[in-house]
Amino acid sequence: MPVEDYPFMPKENLMQAAEIAEIAKVFVSLGVDKIRLTGGEPMARADFKEILAGLSNLPVSLTITTNATLLDRYLDQMIEAGMKSINISLDTLNRVKFIELTRRDRFDVVQKNIQLAADAGLKIKINVVLMKGTNEDEILDFIALTKDNPYEIRFIEFMPFEGNKWEHQIVLPKKELLEKVGAAYDIFPTKRDIHDTSEPYGIKGHQGSFAIISTMTAPFCAGCNRMRLTADGKMKNCLFSKGEVDLLTALRESGDVEGLIRKSIWNKAERLGGQMDSGAMSEIKTENLKNRSMISIGG
């Protein structure tokens, strides 16, 4: 959670539950078969139940990325909507560090809700953004969680966004991560689909597994088929794209939403939104990147 205060968007600028379902229908008609609610924190929306209900009627795999602080409140509705897997953002297993990173004293609530979701039969993926000097010392602690729990720990390389104080020296490269885990455990690569954004690994003798999302040091752009629809109805054809396409205004004005989606896809840059083409992290200048902060992208 950033130290700076971020102003909330006026409600009229945000997609309403029925509008989310309507735009989602267009994507599904074009072949989309999986929808993920993310944020910010999607469960913070007062109309979260209505959003779930609208999307659950579509022929898609429905899932969510959450910080798990409100999970107990909506777990039954999520299961009723057909969710079978959830991603939980958790960058530390240390209570003090958790409070420093999130600016919230909700560590026990998160731990309790992870167990609650597991007991309900949901597949649990835990997203860990690795940062040198912050949580690299906890890598093996997260791996240890998979010994007796069927969790997938997803280690994510720290990515540059407006206001997140990114520096290339903070990124823990995939190579270093594999060396660290491989020195302590017997690990092996497992099957990966062409469109997967994570590289999965099994651990001998463990119920669970881990995966690496190596956006910065080994990009997977060639196989990535993700699209993002922001909370205010803007389509981003890549998380790093500086351009956005306004689908919400088109919907409200009875415009060609499908045509805008198609055009956005054809305009997708070859690599990392077209903003980091050099391939060298040390050459990335965050002040030159045109993008929102991650907390304001939502989606």
Protein Blocks (a to p, Z undefined) as FASTA:
>chain_A
ZZbdcddddfklpccfklmmmmmmmmmmnopabdcddedjfklpmklmmmmmmmmmpccd
dddddehlmmmmmmmmmmmnopabdcdddfbfbfklmmmmnopafklmmmmmmmmmmmno
pacdddddddehilmmmmmmmmmmmmmpccdcddddddddehilpafklpccfklmmmmm
mmmpccddddddfklcbdcdddehiabdcddddfklmccklmpccdcddfkopacfbfkl
mbdcdfklmmmnopafklmmmmmmmmpcfbghhpamnopaklpcfklpccddfklngZZ
